Amino acid sequence: MDRRHLLKTSLAGLVGLGSATRASVAQTASAPLMDRPPALVPIRAHPDRIYDIKCCLRPFRTKGFNLSVEQIGDATVIHNYGHYGSGWCLSWGSADMQVQKAMSHSPKRIAVIGSGIIGLTSALVAQRAGAQVTIYTRELLPRTRSYRANGVWGPGTVALASEAPANLGEVWEKMVRTSWKYFRPYMGMAGDPIAWVDHYTLSDTPFDAAPPPLPPMANGEERPVFYDMGNRAADIDSTPQVLTPDVNPFPVPYATRATKMFWNFSEYGHLLNTEFFERGGKIVIRDFHSPAELAHLPEKVIINCPGYAAHDWWKDKAMVPVRGQTEWLIPQPEVKYGLTYRNVECRSKSDGIMVIAIGQGQFVKSWKNSNEIPDRAEAEGAVRVVQDLFSRFQARPA
């Protein structure tokens, strides 16, 4: 899958963070009518149209996601965290696995810790299995780190190659395929909670050209080597199509097009929260400081979905922060595509044009970086890349 190819070359998790692969694209000598891009509306990419900058910490776990079970007093705790930048993609599959473990104890009531996308889907799967669910959380979904992600389909690596368990690939693939089935009912719904658009990957140099040298890691640190998922579940993704000069609408010599799925967080999150409350779910605002506190909850089966907070709360030192930042331009609902160009990715969503800096240099700055303060200079720099592209853009007639 193309995002996994990106991640395994040390662009890991600049998540959710898809980018079309530079290999295995379908060569097209002359595109038939059905494969020709439609007339495209240019993106109004100007720094003064930035209306929001969001930062998050992707919960990378060097050993891969934590799906273990442990006892805290008389409470059974089923862990469900450490999905890196793939939380939105793996959410339902991971929830399905962990709820099965929870339900094996035949509980009437289940507690879920955390209301990010992993916690919320875990709560819903538990409700659908017949349990009464209470979510204990510090913040509601719109204020979680999940809500500050990229939100595009492209599940990637979740562990270091040297620390990954032997069965990681098989477990990951099961999560991917299970999640995909759960997403299907949300497609085509009013408001487009899950939507599809064409995504163009653009380049000034041939896609098969040798990549530039990798920039050094900060402080002379050794570059992390990520677990390679290979081609598992690659059949889910569409194959990028090379656009020949006669159909390439962009002012660059090399371009591919693929169709990508993404989430509109407001609409999708509203649907999930609505179902949770309609099924009798309760939310308790609470901040935990020690795992021992879980033993005092009335629920004795607990699904623990704290995301990166597990680093401090659970003292899980396998957790590594990877900073991510997205900048948001004023919405353009008439723009119905996304693109990647010069290490910047953008995508039109219901609540704005999402722009994010990716690439080798960005990874170096993001790895082990726990700073969640918005960087205006980074935001404007990314937007100016898109601005430069469209300053040379000449729309083709419809």
N, C-alpha and C positions, 0 to 999 in steps of 0.2 A: 504494500500500500504506500502511496507517495509520501504521506507524512512520516511513516516509519523510516523511509529512505532518508528523509531530511534529518530525522532525529538521530539515526545511527551514525551520522557524520558530524555529531556534536552540535546539532541545532536542536537538541532534544527539548521537547516540551514547550517551545516558544509558541505553547498551547493552547494548545489547540490549536493549533497553529499550522495549517496545511500549506503545502507548496508542491506543485507538480514535479514529478520526478524528471530527471534529465536523461532517463533511459526508458526503454520499453514503451515508447510512444508510437502510435499508429501513423506510419508514413502515408501521406495523401497527395497523390499526383495532381488530381483535379477533383475538388470537392463537389459531390452532387448537391442539388438544391437543398435537400434536407439537412446537410451538414454545413451550410454556409451561415455565418453569424448574422443575426438581424442587425438593423440599424441601432446603434448604441447612443444613448444620451450621455454626454460628458459629465464627469464628476466635478462639481464646483469645489475644488480643493484649494482653499485659501486659509492661512493660519487664523484669520479673524472669524472664521466659521467654526472653529473648535469651541464646543459648548460644554465639554466634559472630558476629563482625563481620569481613567481608573487604573489603579495598581492592585496587584494581588501577588500572593506567594503560592506558587505551584507546589503541592505537597509531594516532592520526589522522595522516595524511600529506596535507599541503595539495595536493600534486600528484596524489593518488590512489594506489592501491596500486602498489608497485614490482614490476614483472614483467620487468625488463630482464635482459640477459645480459652478463656481462663476463669478461675474462680476468684472473686473478691468477697470475702466473707461467705454469706449464703447466696450471693448473686452470681449468676452465670453471665459473663461478658463475652459477646461475640464481636470481634474487631472487624472493622470495614473501612480502612483508610489507606492512604499512600498510593493513589492512582495517578499522581503527577498531573500532567496536562490533559489526561484522558478521562477525567471524571464524568463529563457529560456523555461521552461515548460509551463508557463501561458501566454507567450507573445502574441500569436495570438488571444487567447480567450479574453484577456483583451483589446487588440487593437480593436477587433470586437465590443465589448460593447461600448467602448468610441467613436469610429468613428460613430456609430449609433447616439449617442447624438450630435456629432458635425454636422453631415449631416442633422439633424432635423432643423438646422438653414439655410439650403439651401445655403451654401457658395460656391463660385467659387474657393476661395483660402483658404488654411488652413496652419497655422504654427504649427510645431512640435518642442518642446524644448527638446533637448537631442538626441544623436545618439547611445545610447546603444541599447540593443536588444528590449526593450520596445518601445523606440522612433522610431527605424527603422521599426519595424513591424506596428506601428501605422501609420507611413507615407505611407507604402505600402498599407495598407487596405484603407486609405483615397484616395490614387490614384486609386485603383481599383474601388472605389465608384464614381469616376469621378472628384475629386477635384485636383486642382493644389497645390502642396505641396512644402514648403520651410522648411528645417530643420535648426534651429539655435542651434549651439552646441559649446562647448568649445573644444571638441576633437572628432576626427573621431573614428569609431567603434574599430579599433585595439588598441586604446589607452584608451578606456573606461574601467570602472570596470567590465562591462559585459564580456569583453574579458579575464579577469583574473579569471574567475569562473571555476568550475569543469566541467560543461557541460554534465551532464548525466541525463536521464529522471528519475524523482522521485519527483513530486511536493509535497511539505510538508506544514506544518503549516505556517501561516502568521500573527498570532496575539496572544496576551495573552488571556487566558481564561476569565479573569476578565474584559477585555475591548472589546472583540470581539462583533460586531453587531449581532443581532439575526439571520439575513439571511446570515451570512458569509459562512456557509457550502454550501448552495444552489448556491450562486454566484461563489464560488470557483469551485464547481463541473462543473458548466456550462463553466467556463473558461477552465478547464482541457479537457473536451470533445470537445469543439470547437477547441482548439489548436491542439488536436490530429488529427482532420480532416484536418487542414491546413498543418500539417507535412507530410501527406501521399504523396503528389506529389513530395516531395524532396527525398523520399526513392528510392534507386536503381539508382540514377543518377550518372554520371561519377564523380569520385573523392570522392564519399561517403560523401556528405555534412551531411547526417544523416545515421548512421550505426548501426548495431546490432552486439553484441558479447556475448559470454558466460561470466558470471561473477561468480567466485567461492568465497564463504564465508567460511573461514577456522577457526578452533578453536582447541585449545589444551584441552579444557574441553567440556563436553556435552552441546548441545545448550539449553537444558532445565535446566541447572544448575542455581542456584541462582546467580544473578549478584553481583559484588562487591559493597560495600557501595559507595554512591555518594560522591564525594569529595566536600568539602565546597566551597562556592562561595567566591570570593575575597572580602576583607574588611567586612566579616561577613554578606554580603548582602543575603537577602532571595532568594532562588532559584526560578526563573521564572516558572510559570505553563502555558504551551502553550495550545491554543485551539486545541481540538482533532477533526480531520476530520473524524474519524471513518473509515469505509470501503467504503467511497464514491469513485466511479470510480475504485475500486480495480479490476474489471474485465479486465481492460486494461493491468495489469501486469501479467507476467507469474508466475506460482507457483513454488517456489524453490523445487528442487529435492534433496533428501538426497542421497549422494554417499556412497555406501557400500564399505567396505575395498577392495573388489576385483576390483572395478573400480575407486577408489579414487587415482588420480595420484600424490597427494601431501604428503609430509612427516609429516602429522599431522593426528590424529585419526578421526577428525570430519570435514566433508565438505558438502556443498550444492552447487548446480549449478542452476542459473537462467539466462535467456536471457535479456539483457538490451539494451536500445537504448541510443545513445549519439550523440553529435554534434562534427564534425570536424570544428572548428571555421573558419579556413582560407577559406575552400571551401564553407561553408554555408554563411559566411559573404560576400564573393565575389558574390555569387548568388543574395543575397538580395540587395547589393549595385548596382549591375549591373542593376537589374530590376528597382530600384529607379531612376537611371539616364536615362535609356531607356524610362521611362514614363515621362521624362521632369522635374524630381525633381532637386531642387537646394539646396546646402548646404552653409550656411553663418557661418563662424567662429566668435563666439561672446560669451562673458562672461557677464551674467546678475548679478546685485548686489541687485536689489530690484524688487519685483513684479510689482511695478508701471511702470517699464520700458516696460512691455508688452503692455501697452495701446498705445505706440508710434509705434508699429509694423504696417505695412500696412495691414497685415492679421488681421481680427477681430474675427476669430474663431481659438482658440489656444489649442492644446493638450499638456499638460505639463507633461513631462517624465524625471524629473531630477534625479531619483534614490535617493541615500543618500544625494545628494546636497540639497534636499529640507529641510534638517535639518537647514542649515544656511541661504540659500537663501529665503525660504518661512517661516522660523522661526517655522517649524513644530517640536515641541519638543516631539511628539510621536515617532519620528524616533530614533532608537537605532543602533549604529554601532556594527557589529559583524565581527570581523576580519577573513579573510580567506587567506590561503597561499597554493599555489601549487608549487611543484618542478618538473622540466622537465628533463628527461634523454634523451640522444641521441636517435633518432627514431630507432625502430626495427620493420619494416613493417612485418617481418615474425611472430611476436607475435600477435595473434588474439584473445585475451581474456583479462579479468581484474580480480582482486581479492581483497579481504579484509582480513587482518590478523593482529592480535594484534594492533588494532586501527590505522591501516594504510590501505589506499585504493590506488590501482594503476590501470591504464588502458592504453592500447596501442592505441594511436591516430596517425593521419597522420603526426603530427609535433613533436611527441615524446612520451615517456612513462610518463604519468602524475602520480605523487605521491602526496598524501595528508594525513596529520595526522588528524584523527577524534577521536571521543570517548569522554568520560565524562571529563577527564582531559583537553582535548583540548578545549572543550566548555567553561570551567571555564576561560581559558586564553583568549578566543576570545570574550566573552560577554562584551559589552560596551568598547571594545578595538578599538580605532581609529588609531592605529599605522599601517601605510602601508609600513614600512621599512622592506625589506626581512630579515628573520632570518636564517642565514646559519646553525646555530647549529640545529634548528628545522628541516631544510631540510635534513641535513645529518643523523639526528636521524631516520627520517622516511625511508630514503633510506636504512639504515642499517638493519631495520626490514625485508625488502624485500630481502636484501642481505643474511641475516642469513637463511631465508626460502629456498632460492635457493642453498645455499651452501650444503644443505641436500637433494636436489632434484635429483632424478634419473629418467630421461626421459624414458617413456615406448616406446617400439618399435611401429612404425606406423602400 
